[in-house]
Amino acid sequence: MLTRRHFIQTTTALFSASISSPLLADTWPTDAQKAAWDAQVTPPGYDPATSNPWGLHPRFLPQRVLAKDGLVPGDIHVDAVARYLYHIEEGGTAMRYGVAIARGKLYEPGTYTIKRKVEWPHWKPTQNMIKRDPELYADSADGVEPGPANALGSRALYLFVGNRDTYLRIHGTPQPRSIGGRASSGCVRMVMAHINDLYPNVEIGSTAFLYSAEDSVTPRS
């Protein structure tokens, strides 16, 4: 099992998401529609470090922190204990974002490759999701069109193992108050305004490390 092993050092005391299957749709939003939705999910006067209409704990707001030596720029590390996602930058820093992870045993630690990125994606629950939670997902069995109410939100990063789509995503969520908790059916959730900032900085082929949710936390300063 992949463990976090203190992969980030910060100057603070501390160091969730739904599974989706591809939906082949005939319709996609226009650039104008995507821009309008982006404006809708971005707070007025948005400042990543301070804007917080979602009522998040302040530690879940985006922050630039120091990264442990030797980490590869461009990679993503998800600390499932503290509910942080780190995007490693050049020069020994990382951008840190608050996330939500999956409920119970639905969270899947591992090493993944990001092989697809989509702005305002479609979403369709898997058959396992429908079987497990029919009251939540049966009405969406035929798929959901893009938009602010879509479970994948404004952006999605698709996680693969080799050429196999795991149906795990790092994605925006229309439920931002879930950030910091265990709320999803497998994926890693982010505030839509936050993943909109992250998205253009993530390259296809980057590695995403999802660390164990049971690993203990030993803060470093």
Helices and strands as residue ranges (DSSP letters): H 31-40, G 58-60, E 63-66, E 76-79, E 84-88, E 93-98, E 101-102, G 104-106, E 110-119, H 127-132, H 134-137, G 138-140, E 155-161, E 164-173, G 176-178, E 182-184, E 188-191, H 192-198, G 199-201, E 207-210
